Amino acid sequence: MQPPERLTVPTCIGCWSMRLLADCESDCAEQKLELVHAAAYDELVQEATEAQALLAALAEAERRLAEAPAELGEPAYLAAQAIARAALRAHPARTAEETADGEPPRVRTAWWCPECGSVEASEECLGICVWQPLQWVNLSVHREFEQQVTGQRERVAQARALLAQLAHTTPRPGHWEESLALIRAQAGALLADG
């Protein structure tokens, strides 16, 4: 049996002891299981979802620009500009506090039995035991996804900058086609990079 990727374990909110007990046919064959609180993983999922939405909006704007005949430069540019503005409104840039790499999530070491599925991590009791079911994510799953998100951040920043340029820049009359070609080339290169 593979270690769980995500699980709910009763956890003491005072000392952070974890206990999900089950009956084993024989003695438990405990294996080390490193976990992080699911909230840290869920933040990464939210960031990845927003990144995909921004990249999809850029792809849609680039498609609109690519399909437009040269003589329809102004309406095509304005349609792509509306897509860019909507995407930036729907997915605002994260604040400095949200993007600041704070402390990494606290890693909890527990012991897991692949036979019965029990999970246990003991801590010194503080005498104020309050047990609540908390969600945890396997550290290896969290780290793998974190690497993907980290690798995508620069590309997303470039996409956001390009969408902002498209959203907030309107070419002078007679320069629609030139601007269309430039934005289309930049968007195409960025999308091809991924």
PAFI-963427 format. One record per residue: x, y, z of N, C-alpha, C, O in turn. Coordinates in steps of 0.1 Angstrom, whole numbers, padded with zeros to 4 digits, always signed. Example, Ala and Ser with C-alpha at 12.3 -4.5 7.8 and 13.67 -1.06 7.14 Angstrom:
2
+0132-0057+0078+0123-0045+0078+0132-0033+0078+0142-0033+0085/+0128-0022+0071+0137-0011+0071+0129+0000+0079+0134+0011+0080/
//
This chain:
194
+0008-0012+0000+0000+0000+0000+0009+0012+0000+0019+0013+0008/+0006+0022-0009+0013+0034-0010+0009+0044+0002-0002+0044+0007/+0019+0052+0006+0015+0062+0017+0004+0071+0011+0004+0074-0001/-0005+0075+0020-0015+0084+0015-0010+0098+0011+0000+0103+0016/-0017+0103+0001-0013+0117-0004-0019+0127+0005-0013+0138+0007/-0032+0125+0009-0039+0135+0017-0048+0127+0026-0054+0117+0022/-0048+0131+0039-0057+0123+0048-0061+0133+0060-0055+0143+0062/-0072+0129+0066-0077+0136+0077-0074+0128+0090-0077+0116+0091/-0067+0135+0099-0063+0128+0112-0067+0136+0124-0065+0148+0124/-0073+0130+0134-0076+0138+0146-0063+0143+0152-0054+0135+0154/-0063+0156+0155-0051+0162+0159-0054+0171+0171-0064+0178+0171/-0045+0171+0181-0047+0179+0193-0042+0193+0189-0031+0195+0185/-0051+0203+0191-0047+0217+0187-0038+0223+0197-0034+0235+0195/-0036+0217+0209-0027+0222+0219-0013+0217+0217-0004+0225+0215/-0011+0204+0216+0003+0199+0215+0006+0193+0201+0018+0190+0198/-0004+0192+0192-0002+0187+0179+0000+0172+0178+0006+0167+0168/-0003+0165+0188-0003+0150+0187-0013+0146+0177-0024+0153+0175/-0011+0135+0170-0020+0130+0160-0023+0116+0163-0014+0108+0167/-0035+0112+0161-0039+0098+0164-0051+0094+0155-0062+0099+0157/-0048+0085+0146-0058+0078+0138-0056+0063+0140-0048+0058+0133/-0063+0057+0149-0061+0044+0153-0070+0034+0145-0081+0037+0141/-0064+0022+0142-0071+0012+0135-0066-0001+0140-0055-0002+0146/-0073-0012+0138-0069-0025+0142-0062-0032+0131-0066-0033+0120/-0050-0037+0135-0042-0045+0126-0044-0060+0128-0046-0064+0140/-0043-0068+0118-0044-0082+0119-0032-0087+0128-0034-0096+0136/-0021-0082+0125-0009-0085+0133-0003-0072+0139-0010-0062+0140/+0009-0072+0142+0016-0060+0147+0017-0050+0136+0019-0054+0125/+0015-0037+0139+0016-0027+0129+0031-0026+0124+0040-0027+0131/+0032-0025+0111+0045-0023+0104+0046-0008+0101+0044-0004+0090/+0050-0001+0112+0050+0014+0110+0061+0019+0101+0072+0014+0101/+0057+0029+0093+0067+0036+0084+0066+0051+0087+0055+0056+0091/+0077+0057+0086+0078+0072+0088+0070+0078+0077+0071+0075+0065/+0061+0088+0081+0053+0096+0072+0054+0110+0076+0051+0114+0087/+0059+0118+0066+0061+0132+0069+0049+0140+0062+0046+0138+0051/+0043+0149+0070+0031+0155+0066+0032+0170+0068+0040+0175+0076/+0025+0178+0060+0023+0192+0062+0008+0195+0062+0000+0188+0056/+0005+0206+0069-0009+0209+0070-0015+0212+0056-0008+0218+0048/-0027+0207+0053-0033+0208+0040-0035+0222+0035-0035+0225+0023/-0036+0232+0044-0038+0246+0040-0026+0251+0032-0028+0259+0023/-0014+0247+0035-0002+0251+0028-0003+0245+0013+0001+0252+0004/-0007+0233+0012-0008+0227-0001-0020+0234-0009-0018+0236-0021/-0031+0236-0002-0042+0243-0009-0039+0257-0014-0044+0261-0024/-0030+0264-0007-0026+0277-0012-0018+0275-0025-0020+0283-0035/-0010+0265-0026-0003+0262-0039-0012+0259-0050-0011+0263-0061/-0023+0251-0047-0033+0247-0057-0040+0260-0062-0042+0261-0074/-0043+0269-0053-0050+0281-0056-0041+0290-0066-0046+0295-0075/-0028+0290-0062-0019+0298-0071-0018+0292-0084-0017+0299-0094/-0017+0278-0085-0016+0272-0098-0029+0274-0106-0028+0275-0118/-0040+0274-0100-0053+0276-0107-0054+0290-0113-0058+0291-0124/-0049+0300-0105-0049+0313-0110-0039+0315-0122-0042+0322-0131/-0028+0308-0120-0018+0309-0131-0023+0303-0144-0021+0308-0155/-0030+0291-0143-0036+0285-0155-0047+0294-0161-0048+0295-0174/-0054+0301-0153-0065+0310-0158-0058+0322-0166-0063+0326-0176/-0047+0327-0160-0041+0338-0167-0035+0334-0180-0036+0341-0190/-0028+0322-0180-0022+0317-0192-0033+0314-0203-0031+0316-0215/-0044+0309-0198-0055+0306-0208-0061+0319-0214-0064+0320-0225/-0062+0330-0205-0066+0343-0210-0056+0348-0221-0060+0354-0231/-0044+0347-0218-0033+0352-0227-0034+0344-0240-0033+0350-0251/-0036+0331-0239-0038+0322-0251-0050+0327-0259-0050+0327-0272/-0061+0330-0253-0073+0334-0260-0071+0348-0266-0075+0350-0278/-0064+0357-0259-0062+0370-0265-0052+0368-0278-0054+0375-0288/-0042+0360-0276-0033+0357-0287-0040+0351-0299-0038+0354-0311/-0050+0342-0296-0058+0335-0307-0066+0346-0314-0067+0346-0327/-0072+0355-0307-0081+0365-0313-0072+0374-0322-0076+0378-0333/-0060+0377-0317-0051+0386-0325-0046+0378-0337-0045+0384-0348/-0043+0366-0336-0038+0358-0347-0049+0356-0358-0045+0356-0370/-0061+0355-0354-0072+0352-0364-0077+0365-0371-0083+0364-0381/-0073+0376-0366-0078+0389-0372-0070+0392-0385-0058+0393-0385/-0078+0395-0395-0071+0400-0407-0065+0414-0405-0070+0421-0396/-0054+0417-0412-0047+0429-0409-0056+0442-0410-0054+0451-0403/-0066+0441-0420-0074+0453-0421-0084+0455-0410-0090+0466-0408/-0085+0445-0401-0094+0446-0390-0086+0448-0377-0090+0443-0366/-0075+0455-0378-0066+0456-0366-0072+0462-0354-0071+0457-0343/-0080+0473-0356-0086+0480-0344-0096+0471-0337-0094+0470-0325/-0106+0465-0343-0115+0457-0336-0109+0445-0329-0113+0441-0318/-0099+0439-0336-0092+0427-0331-0084+0431-0318-0084+0424-0308/-0078+0442-0319-0069+0447-0308-0078+0450-0296-0075+0446-0285/-0090+0457-0299-0099+0460-0288-0105+0448-0281-0107+0448-0269/-0108+0438-0289-0114+0425-0284-0104+0418-0275-0107+0414-0264/-0091+0418-0280-0080+0412-0272-0078+0420-0259-0075+0414-0248/-0079+0433-0260-0077+0442-0249-0088+0439-0238-0085+0439-0226/-0100+0437-0243-0111+0434-0233-0108+0421-0226-0111+0420-0214/-0103+0411-0233-0100+0398-0227-0089+0400-0216-0090+0395-0205/-0079+0408-0220-0068+0410-0210-0073+0418-0198-0069+0414-0187/-0081+0428-0200-0086+0435-0188-0095+0426-0179-0094+0427-0167/-0103+0418-0185-0112+0409-0177-0103+0399-0169-0106+0396-0158/-0093+0394-0176-0084+0384-0169-0076+0391-0157-0075+0384-0147/-0072+0403-0159-0065+0410-0148-0074+0413-0137-0070+0413-0125/-0087+0417-0140-0097+0419-0129-0100+0407-0122-0101+0407-0109/-0102+0396-0129-0106+0383-0123-0095+0377-0115-0097+0369-0105/-0082+0379-0118-0071+0373-0112-0061+0384-0108-0050+0385-0115/-0063+0392-0098-0054+0403-0095-0041+0398-0090-0040+0386-0085/-0031+0406-0092-0017+0402-0087-0018+0400-0072-0025+0407-0065/-0010+0390-0068-0009+0388-0053-0001+0399-0047+0008+0405-0053/-0005+0402-0034+0002+0413-0027+0015+0408-0023+0018+0396-0024/+0024+0417-0018+0037+0414-0014+0036+0404-0002+0045+0395-0001/+0026+0406+0006+0025+0396+0018+0021+0382+0013+0026+0372+0019/+0013+0382+0003+0008+0369-0002+0020+0361-0010+0020+0349-0009/+0028+0369-0017+0039+0362-0024+0052+0361-0017+0061+0354-0021/+0053+0367-0005+0065+0366+0002+0068+0352+0007+0059+0345+0012/+0080+0347+0004+0083+0334+0008+0086+0334+0023+0097+0337+0027/+0075+0331+0031+0077+0331+0045+0083+0318+0049+0091+0312+0042/+0080+0314+0061+0086+0302+0066+0079+0290+0058+0068+0291+0055/+0087+0280+0056+0081+0268+0049+0071+0262+0059+0072+0264+0071/+0062+0254+0053+0052+0248+0062+0059+0239+0072+0069+0232+0069/+0053+0238+0084+0059+0230+0094+0057+0215+0090+0045+0211+0087/+0067+0207+0091+0066+0193+0088+0064+0185+0101+0071+0187+0110/+0054+0177+0100+0051+0168+0111+0055+0154+0108+0051+0149+0097/+0062+0148+0116+0066+0134+0114+0057+0125+0122+0055+0126+0134/+0050+0116+0114+0041+0106+0121+0045+0092+0117+0054+0090+0108/+0039+0083+0123+0041+0069+0119+0029+0063+0114+0018+0064+0120/+0030+0056+0102+0018+0051+0095+0020+0036+0092+0031+0032+0089/+0009+0029+0094+0009+0015+0091+0002+0012+0078-0009+0015+0076/+0010+0006+0068+0004+0003+0055-0007-0008+0056-0014-0010+0046/-0007-0016+0067-0016-0027+0068-0030-0022+0072-0040-0025+0066/-0031-0014+0083-0044-0010+0088-0047+0005+0086-0058+0009+0087/-0036+0013+0082-0039+0027+0079-0038+0036+0091-0041+0048+0090/-0034+0031+0103-0033+0040+0114-0022+0050+0113-0012+0047+0106/-0024+0061+0119-0014+0072+0119-0012+0077+0133-0022+0079+0140/+0000+0079+0138+0002+0083+0151+0015+0092+0152+0025+0088+0147/+0013+0103+0159+0025+0111+0162+0023+0117+0176+0013+0124+0179/+0031+0114+0185+0030+0118+0199+0038+0130+0202+0049+0132+0197/+0033+0139+0210+0040+0151+0215+0037+0151+0230+0028+0145+0235/+0045+0159+0237+0043+0161+0251+0030+0168+0254+0027+0179+0248/+0021+0162+0262+0008+0168+0264+0009+0180+0272+0017+0181+0282/+0001+0190+0269+0001+0203+0276-0010+0204+0286-0012+0213+0293/-0019+0193+0286-0030+0192+0296-0042+0200+0291-0051+0202+0299/-0042+0203+0278-0054+0210+0273-0059+0204+0260-0061+0210+0250/-0060+0191+0260-0063+0183+0248-0076+0187+0242-0087+0186+0248/-0075+0192+0230-0087+0195+0222-0084+0188+0208-0076+0193+0200/-0092+0178+0205-0089+0170+0193-0099+0174+0182-0111+0175+0184/-0093+0177+0171-0101+0181+0159-0096+0174+0147-0084+0171+0146/-0105+0170+0138-0100+0164+0125-0093+0174+0116-0100+0184+0112/-0081+0173+0113-0074+0182+0105-0069+0175+0092-0066+0163+0093/-0068+0182+0081-0063+0176+0069-0048+0178+0068-0043+0189+0071/-0042+0167+0063-0027+0167+0061-0024+0162+0047-0031+0155+0042/-0013+0167+0042-0008+0163+0029+0006+0157+0030+0014+0162+0038/+0009+0146+0023+0022+0140+0023+0032+0150+0019+0030+0157+0009/+0043+0151+0026+0053+0161+0023+0059+0159+0009+0062+0169+0002/+0061+0147+0004+0066+0145-0009+0057+0150-0020+0061+0156-0030/+0044+0149-0018+0034+0154-0028+0034+0169-0027+0034+0176-0038/+0035+0175-0016+0036+0190-0014+0048+0195-0021+0048+0205-0029/+0060+0189-0019+0072+0194-0025+0072+0193-0040+0077+0202-0047/+0067+0182-0045+0067+0180-0060+0058+0191-0066+0062+0197-0076/+0046+0193-0060+0037+0204-0066+0043+0218-0064+0042+0226-0072/+0050+0220-0053+0057+0233-0050+0067+0236-0061+0069+0247-0065/+0075+0226-0065+0085+0227-0076+0078+0231-0089+0083+0240-0096/+0067+0225-0092+0060+0229-0104+0055+0243-0104+0057+0251-0113/+0049+0247-0092+0044+0261-0091+0056+0271-0091+0055+0281-0098/+0066+0268-0084+0078+0277-0084+0084+0279-0098+0087+0290-0102/+0084+0268-0106+0089+0269-0120+0080+0277-0129+0085+0282-0139/+0068+0278-0125+0058+0285-0134+0057+0300-0130+0051+0307-0138/+0062+0304-0119+0060+0318-0114+0066+0328-0124+0059+0338-0126/+0077+0326-0129+0083+0336-0138+0075+0337-0151+0073+0348-0156/+0071+0326-0156+0062+0326-0168+0049+0333-0166+0044+0341-0174/+0043+0331-0154+0031+0338-0150+0033+0353-0149+0025+0361-0153/+0044+0357-0143+0048+0371-0142+0049+0377-0155+0044+0389-0158/+0055+0370-0165+0056+0375-0178+0043+0376-0185+0040+0386-0192/+0034+0366-0183+0021+0367-0189+0013+0378-0183+0006+0385-0191/+0014+0380-0170+0007+0391-0164+0012+0405-0169+0003+0414-0172/+0025+0406-0171+0030+0419-0177+0025+0421-0191+0022+0432-0195/+0025+0410-0199+0020+0412-0213+0005+0415-0213+0001+0423-0221/-0003+0408-0204-0017+0412-0204-0019+0426-0199-0028+0433-0205/-0011+0431-0190-0012+0445-0185-0008+0454-0197-0015+0465-0198/+0002+0451-0204+0006+0459-0215-0006+0460-0225-0009+0471-0230/-0012+0449-0228-0023+0448-0238-0035+0456-0232-0041+0463-0239/-0038+0454-0219-0049+0460-0213-0048+0475-0212-0059+0482-0213/-0037+0480-0210-0035+0495-0207-0028+0503-0218-0026+0515-0216/-0026+0497-0229-0019+0504-0240-0028+0503-0253-0032+0493-0258/-0032+0515-0258-0040+0516-0270-0031+0523-0280-0027+0534-0278/-0029+0516-0292-0020+0522-0302-0026+0534-0308-0039+0537-0308/-0018+0543-0313-0022+0555-0321-0029+0550-0334-0025+0540-0339/-0038+0558-0339-0044+0555-0352-0033+0552-0362-0023+0559-0363/-0035+0542-0370-0026+0538-0381-0015+0528-0376-0007+0524-0384/-0015+0525-0363-0004+0516-0358-0010+0503-0352-0004+0496-0345/-0023+0501-0356-0030+0489-0350-0023+0476-0355-0020+0467-0346/-0020+0475-0368-0014+0463-0373+0000+0460-0367+0003+0449-0363/+0007+0471-0365+0021+0469-0360+0020+0465-0345+0027+0456-0341/+0011+0470-0338+0009+0466-0324+0003+0452-0323+0008+0444-0314/-0006+0449-0332-0011+0435-0332+0000+0425-0334+0001+0415-0327/+0009+0428-0344+0019+0419-0347+0029+0417-0335+0034+0406-0332/+0032+0428-0328+0042+0428-0317+0036+0420-0305+0042+0411-0300/+0024+0423-0301+0017+0416-0290+0016+0401-0294+0018+0392-0285/+0011+0398-0306+0009+0384-0310+0022+0377-0310+0022+0365-0305/+0033+0383-0314+0046+0376-0314+0051+0373-0299+0056+0363-0296/+0049+0383-0291+0053+0382-0277+0045+0371-0270+0050+0363-0262/+0032+0371-0272+0023+0362-0266+0026+0348-0271+0027+0338-0264/+0028+0347-0284+0031+0334-0290+0044+0328-0285+0045+0316-0282/+0054+0336-0283+0067+0331-0278+0066+0327-0264+0071+0316-0260/+0058+0334-0256+0056+0331-0242+0048+0318-0240+0052+0309-0232/+0038+0316-0248+0029+0304-0248+0037+0292-0253+0035+0281-0248/+0045+0294-0263+0053+0283-0269+0064+0278-0259+0067+0267-0259/+0068+0287-0251+0079+0284-0240+0074+0274-0231+0081+0266-0226/+0061+0274-0228+0055+0265-0218+0052+0251-0223+0048+0243-0216/
//
